[in-house]
């Protein structure tokens, strides 16, 4: 993998998350009955950051959970799954507006698996999807409700989101596959 360019810096990520937080509050007319569920791995710290910004806007912070979708994937062998991460949603999703949070949407297969995983927890009244980066290339009829940045890429390129909680620093880079 060859590094091509840094497409977002820490300040860009913060600005985008603040905008998405405002959009979530506006679309849902506040945060009554709303929760955020981050898709492991990088969706979890993004959900926590969004909750912080929503708390600053609304004066109340929504509940945040973490979703492990590995058992719901259709694009990897379940025999190869050795996930140490677990789903941690310490609240009921029943009747709530669940905002799924992920770093990058590419083929939409992760989002589809996340929908299945959330439905296995209960029956929310609504599920919305928030992503930091939308690369295009959807293979399923799924579209995020909230997008930080659209970055059209070729299939020979990769987008990598680096977050301080996982990687020690915040930036988004584009790489070419070799």
C-alpha positions in Angstrom: 0.0 0.0 0.0 1.5 3.4 -1.1 0.4 6.6 0.6 -1.0 9.1 -1.9 -2.3 12.0 0.1 -3.7 13.2 3.4 -7.3 14.2 2.6 -8.4 15.3 6.1 -6.6 16.7 9.1 -7.7 16.6 12.7 -9.4 20.0 12.4 -11.3 18.8 9.3 -12.5 15.7 11.1 -13.7 17.8 14.1 -15.5 20.3 11.8 -17.3 17.5 9.9 -18.4 15.8 13.1 -19.8 19.0 14.5 -21.7 19.5 11.3 -23.0 15.9 11.4 -24.0 16.4 15.1 -26.1 19.5 14.1 -27.7 17.6 11.2 -28.6 14.7 13.5 -30.3 17.1 15.9 -32.1 18.9 13.1 -33.3 15.8 11.2 -34.6 14.3 14.5 -36.0 17.5 16.0 -33.7 17.1 19.0 -32.5 13.9 20.6 -35.6 12.6 22.3 -35.4 8.8 22.2 -32.2 8.8 20.1 -29.1 6.7 20.6 -25.8 6.3 18.7 -24.3 2.9 18.0 -20.8 2.8 16.6 -19.7 0.0 14.3 -16.5 -1.5 15.6 -13.7 -0.5 15.3 -13.5 3.2 14.3 -17.2 3.8 14.3 -17.2 3.6 18.1 -14.9 6.6 18.9 -16.7 8.5 16.1 -20.0 7.8 17.8 -18.5 9.0 21.2 -17.3 12.2 19.6 -20.7 12.8 18.0 -22.4 12.2 21.3 -20.1 14.8 22.9 -20.9 17.4 20.2 -24.6 16.6 20.4 -24.4 17.1 24.2 -22.9 20.6 23.6 -25.7 21.4 21.2 -28.7 19.9 23.1 -27.5 20.1 26.7 -27.9 16.3 27.0 -25.7 13.5 25.7 -27.3 10.6 23.9 -26.5 7.0 24.9 -23.7 5.4 23.0 -23.1 1.7 22.2 -20.7 -0.4 20.3 -21.7 -3.0 17.7 -19.7 -6.0 16.6 -21.0 -7.1 13.2 -18.7 -9.9 12.4 -21.3 -12.6 12.8 -23.6 -10.8 10.4 -21.2 -10.3 7.5 -21.9 -12.0 4.2 -18.6 -11.2 2.6 -16.2 -13.1 4.9 -16.1 -16.7 6.1 -17.6 -17.2 9.6 -14.9 -19.8 10.2 -12.2 -17.2 10.0 -13.8 -14.9 12.6 -11.8 -14.6 15.7 -13.3 -11.4 17.0 -12.2 -10.4 20.4 -14.5 -7.4 20.3 -18.1 -7.7 21.4 -21.3 -5.8 21.0 -21.8 -3.5 23.9 -25.2 -1.8 23.8 -26.1 -1.3 27.5 -29.5 0.1 26.7 -32.6 -1.0 24.8 -33.0 0.0 21.2 -36.7 -0.9 21.3 -38.7 2.0 19.8 -35.6 4.3 19.6 -34.0 6.2 16.7 -30.7 4.4 16.3 -28.0 6.3 14.5 -25.4 3.8 13.3 -21.9 5.4 13.0 -19.1 4.2 10.8 -15.9 5.6 9.4 -16.1 4.7 5.7 -18.9 3.3 3.6 -17.7 1.5 0.5 -19.8 -1.4 -0.8 -22.5 -1.1 1.9 -22.0 -4.6 3.1 -20.8 -3.4 6.6 -23.9 -1.3 6.8 -26.2 -4.2 5.9 -24.5 -6.4 8.5 -25.0 -3.6 11.1 -28.7 -3.4 10.2 -29.0 -7.1 10.9 -27.0 -6.8 14.2 -29.2 -3.9 15.4 -32.4 -5.7 14.6 -31.1 -8.7 16.6 -31.1 -6.4 19.6 -34.7 -5.3 19.3 -37.0 -3.3 17.1 -36.0 0.4 16.8 -38.5 2.9 15.5 -36.0 4.1 13.0 -32.4 3.4 11.9 -30.2 6.1 10.4 -26.6 5.8 9.1 -23.8 8.4 9.6 -20.4 8.0 8.0 -17.3 10.1 8.0 -16.4 9.2 4.4 -18.5 7.9 1.5 -16.3 6.3 -1.2 -19.1 5.4 -3.6 -19.1 1.9 -5.1 -22.3 0.8 -3.3 -23.3 -2.8 -4.1 -26.6 -2.7 -2.1 -29.4 -0.1 -2.1 -28.2 1.5 1.1 -27.4 5.2 1.5 -26.1 7.1 4.5 -28.3 9.8 6.0 -25.3 11.8 7.2 -22.0 12.0 5.3 -19.0 13.9 6.4 -17.2 13.9 3.0 -17.8 12.2 -0.4 -14.5 11.0 -1.7 -14.9 9.2 -5.1 -12.2 6.5 -5.4 -11.2 3.8 -7.7 -11.3 0.2 -6.6 -7.4 0.3 -6.6 -7.4 2.9 -3.9 -8.0 2.6 -0.1 -9.2 5.2 2.3 -7.8 4.9 5.8 -9.3 6.8 8.8 -6.8 7.2 11.6 -8.2 8.2 15.0 -6.3 9.1 18.1 -8.3 6.6 20.2 -7.2 3.7 17.9 -4.1 5.0 16.1 -2.7 7.8 18.2 -3.5 10.6 15.7 -6.3 12.0 13.6 -6.2 12.1 9.8 -7.7 10.5 6.7 -5.4 9.2 4.0 -5.8 7.8 0.6 -3.6 4.9 -0.5 -3.0 3.0 -3.7 -3.1 -0.8 -3.6 -0.1 -2.6 -4.9 
